Amino acid sequence: MEKASRGQLEELDRILPEDYGISVGALMEAAGYQVADFLRQEFSSGVKIAVICGRGYNGADGLVAARRLFSWGFEVEVFTPFDEEELSDTVVEKLEALKALDQSVVARDFPSASIYVDALIGYGMKGDLREPVESAAEKINDWSAETISIDVPTGLDIEAGTLDRNCVRPDYTVTFGALKASMTHQNSGEIYVADIGIPPQALDKVGLDSPDFFTQVSLVDIRDFE
């Protein structure tokens, strides 16, 4: 399966709103839904899920997933290691939407859970992890729980192919639109590629093949195509 480079992904992020009228917010809603639906299919609503969010787009995807799961009756807590003034406007917007459902969903301290959702850093990770993300990633790894990374495991630099010493070690990764460079089962667990509405024309424009499997299903286990 073809893998996308950071440059191709950055170009996609630029052209989708400019050339195809697909906003970042729409992509986040689709991405968060896919993660939440994966969790709904894999786990019972009786488990507790903790979504650990960064301050950028990856964190916003996690908050959308948390909102969906909460609406479906799951026990969910979200936590961010950042102060609210450090969060992007998009993350604050998604956080407020979740708080509107129930303020108690937002944890003050790092929560314990049966399942962790790693929504700290996506494909934009470069170099080594820095605080406070490094400590949050370390805590995710320290708990004996199943872990799902959103898009790319936190601590994997897809361009350099390097792993931070505290890189999140997920059991599963739900990635969006295309498999990312340097992702393997060894560093990303079981990998699923989700359709979030990226048009084939946009993929073609950045030099990526449009996946045929999205004509049949919206979430694909890449082991079926290896």
C-alpha positions in Angstrom: 0.0 0.0 0.0 1.3 3.4 -1.0 2.5 5.6 1.9 2.2 9.4 2.1 5.1 11.7 3.0 4.8 14.7 5.3 5.1 17.0 2.3 2.2 15.4 0.5 0.1 15.6 3.6 0.9 19.2 4.2 0.0 20.0 0.5 -3.3 18.1 1.0 -4.1 20.2 4.1 -3.5 23.3 2.0 -5.5 22.4 -1.2 -8.6 20.7 0.4 -10.1 24.0 1.6 -8.7 26.1 -1.2 -9.5 23.9 -4.2 -12.3 21.6 -3.0 -14.1 23.6 -0.4 -13.6 21.0 2.3 -12.9 22.8 5.6 -10.5 21.6 8.3 -13.5 21.4 10.6 -15.3 19.0 8.3 -12.3 16.8 8.1 -12.0 16.7 11.9 -15.6 15.8 12.3 -15.2 12.9 9.9 -11.9 11.8 11.5 -13.3 11.9 15.0 -16.3 9.9 13.9 -14.2 7.2 12.3 -12.1 6.8 15.5 -15.2 6.7 17.7 -16.9 4.2 15.4 -13.8 2.0 15.4 -13.9 2.0 19.2 -17.6 1.3 19.2 -17.1 -1.7 17.0 -14.1 -3.1 19.0 -15.1 -2.5 22.6 -18.2 -2.6 24.7 -19.8 0.5 26.1 -19.0 -0.7 29.6 -15.3 0.2 29.3 -13.8 3.5 30.4 -12.0 5.4 27.6 -9.5 8.2 28.3 -8.7 10.5 25.4 -5.4 12.3 25.8 -5.3 15.4 23.7 -2.7 17.7 22.3 -3.1 21.3 21.4 -3.4 21.0 17.6 -5.4 19.2 15.0 -4.7 15.7 16.4 -6.2 16.8 19.8 -9.3 18.2 18.0 -9.8 14.9 16.3 -9.6 13.2 19.7 -12.2 15.6 21.2 -14.6 14.9 18.4 -14.2 11.2 19.0 -14.8 11.7 22.7 -18.0 13.7 22.0 -19.3 11.0 19.8 -18.5 8.2 22.3 -20.1 10.1 25.1 -23.2 10.6 23.0 -23.3 6.8 22.4 -23.2 6.1 26.1 -19.5 5.3 26.7 -17.8 6.3 29.9 -15.3 8.9 28.6 -12.8 11.3 30.1 -10.6 13.7 28.2 -7.3 15.2 29.4 -4.9 17.6 27.9 -1.4 18.3 29.5 -1.7 21.9 28.2 -3.2 25.0 29.8 -6.3 26.2 28.0 -4.5 29.3 26.8 -2.0 27.1 25.0 -4.6 25.3 23.0 -5.4 26.2 19.4 -8.7 27.9 18.7 -9.9 24.7 17.0 -9.2 22.6 20.0 -10.9 25.1 22.3 -13.9 25.0 20.1 -14.1 21.2 20.2 -13.5 21.2 23.9 -16.3 23.6 24.5 -18.7 21.5 22.4 -17.8 18.5 24.7 -18.2 20.6 27.9 -21.7 21.6 26.7 -22.7 18.0 27.0 -21.1 17.4 30.4 -18.4 19.4 32.2 -17.4 16.3 34.2 -16.0 14.7 31.1 -12.9 16.9 31.3 -10.4 15.5 33.8 -8.1 17.8 35.9 -5.5 15.1 36.3 -4.2 12.3 34.0 -7.0 9.7 34.2 -6.9 5.9 34.7 -8.9 3.9 32.1 -9.2 0.6 30.3 -8.5 2.2 26.9 -6.4 5.2 26.0 -6.8 7.2 22.9 -3.5 8.9 21.9 -4.5 12.3 20.3 -1.3 14.2 21.2 0.6 14.7 18.0 -0.1 13.6 14.4 2.0 13.4 11.3 3.6 16.8 12.1 5.9 15.3 14.7 9.5 16.3 14.2 12.6 15.4 16.2 12.2 14.5 19.9 9.1 14.8 22.1 9.1 17.8 24.4 7.2 18.5 27.6 4.4 18.3 28.5 3.7 15.8 25.6 6.6 13.6 26.6 5.3 12.9 30.1 1.8 12.3 28.8 3.1 9.8 26.3 5.1 8.1 29.0 2.0 7.8 31.2 0.0 6.3 28.4 2.7 3.6 28.0 2.9 3.0 31.7 -0.7 1.9 32.1 -1.6 -1.7 31.3 -4.4 -0.7 28.9 -5.3 -1.0 25.2 -4.2 2.1 23.3 -5.4 3.5 20.0 -3.4 6.2 18.3 -5.1 8.8 16.1 -3.5 9.1 12.6 0.1 8.5 13.8 1.5 7.3 17.1 2.8 10.2 19.2 6.6 10.2 19.0 6.9 8.8 15.4 8.6 11.1 13.0 7.3 9.8 9.7 9.8 11.8 7.6 12.9 10.6 9.5 11.5 7.3 10.4 12.6 7.7 14.0 10.9 6.9 17.3 11.2 9.0 20.4 12.2 6.9 23.5 8.8 7.7 24.9 6.9 7.1 21.7 3.4 5.9 22.3 3.2 2.1 21.6 -0.4 1.6 20.4 -2.2 -1.6 19.9 -4.1 0.1 17.0 -3.7 3.1 14.9 -6.6 4.7 12.9 -5.0 6.8 10.2 -6.8 9.0 7.7 -7.0 9.0 3.9 -3.7 7.1 3.3 -1.1 5.1 5.1 1.7 7.4 6.4 5.4 7.1 5.7 7.4 5.0 8.2 4.3 3.4 9.8 4.6 -0.3 10.4 2.9 -2.9 12.5 5.9 -2.8 14.8 5.5 0.9 15.6 1.8 1.4 15.0 0.1 -1.8 16.0 -2.8 -2.9 13.9 -3.3 -0.2 11.3 -6.6 0.9 9.9 -7.0 3.5 7.1 -10.2 5.6 7.3 -12.1 7.5 4.6 -12.6 11.1 5.9 -13.9 12.5 2.6 -10.7 13.4 0.8 -11.6 13.4 -2.9 -9.6 11.1 -5.3 -8.7 14.2 -7.4 -7.0 15.8 -4.4 -4.9 12.7 -3.7 -4.0 12.6 -7.4 -2.9 16.2 -7.3 -0.4 15.5 -4.5 0.9 12.4 -6.2 -1.0 9.7 -4.2 -3.1 6.9 -5.7 -6.7 7.0 -4.8 -7.5 3.8 -2.8 -10.1 1.6 -4.6 -11.3 0.0 -1.3 -13.1 3.2 -0.2 -15.7 2.5 -2.8 -16.8 -0.5 -0.7 -16.0 0.4 2.9 -14.9 3.4 4.9 -12.4 1.7 7.3 -9.8 -0.7 6.0 -7.5 -3.1 7.9 -4.3 -2.8 5.9 -3.4 -6.5 6.7 -6.1 -7.3 4.1 -3.9 -5.7 1.4 -0.5 -6.9 2.3 
